[in-house]
Amino acid sequence: DAAAPGYRVIRLRPRPGGGLSSARGSYEAMVGHISSAWEQEGDGIRYHIEVPANTTAQLELPAADPYAIREGGGPALQSEGVLLLRYEEGIAVFALASGRYSFLVPDAARRSCP
């Protein structure tokens, strides 16, 4: 994010599709390890996110229903370190504190990517 130089705010925008069943990327920044991955599972798409200490992230997930998104086995909206900032045009935008996260967007809540 240009408003927060030095990777203090990381923007993650994974977009499943394109004939792929999974994808991952990572970067060793001066602030620590940043990673994002997704994979198709039997009941939806699983996203694995790592945000280094002393940073935050904005995560954009394509979803038809942001309230159906799960993190760590429970509703994402009740997960520690996760805050739904907004939902617009089929994209749920979450603020994430530093840490590791595992989000699931169930098939029923999925939306095709633009």
Secondary structure, 3 states (H helix, E strand, C coil): CCCCCCCCEEEECCCCCCCCCEEEEEEEECCEEEEEEEEEECCEEEEEEEECCCCEEEEEEECCCHHHCEECCEEHHHCCCEEEEEEECCEEEEEECCEEEEEEEEHHHCCCCC
